[in-house]
Amino acid sequence: MLNRITITVLFLFLFSVCQASTGQADGVISPQPERVREQSSKIRLSAKLQQESVEAGQSVLLTLTLLNTSNERLTVESYRNAYDDYSFVVTDEEGKAVPQTAKMKTFILDDSIVSSHAHFLAPGQALECSICVNALFDMTLRGKYTITAKRILPIHQCPDGVTSNPEFVTITKPSAAYTIKEVK
């Protein structure tokens, strides 16, 4: 009988200690916003279009800048190229997802093993790259498109990855391929 009481008391003690250490005592989950804010404020991703209006068929170039906003050196892994390092959401004027191009599907289906390269960013340093967005998404129709980029980073730097500001590009009608001239 004493053994059962001892085991029960020990179990209840361990259970209460485990709950207290995870912040779940009495069934209440205590959020840790400072920790989350601290991690997500270590690095910032910004996006900037080279041009806000582009003729259909011309390149839609997006410059991505990953800035170390912390006071410590951060390690950022890169793979084959910038297309592997980022994911994108491209929507049309109605908020519908824009279809991927064959090139984008090739990147997604390519499951080859690739080595990574580490970039060491001191506080205030940035890693920058340019992406041709319409090589990945079918932006051949005229209209306004919204582009957002996301980069996944090590869990200790930014657990949910980092997302850029949205950028807006207008695809216009292409100019005429031919011009009429008078020949004398």
Secondary structure, DSSP 8 states (H G I E B T S, - for coil): -HHHHHHHHHHHHHHHHHHHHHT-GGG-----HHHHHHHHTTEEEEEEES-SEEETTS--EEEEEEEE-SSS-EEEEE-SSHHHHEEEEEE-TTS-B--B-HHHHHHHH-------EEEEE-TT-EEEEEEEGGGTB---SSEEEEEEEEE---TTT-TT-EE---EEEEEE----S-------
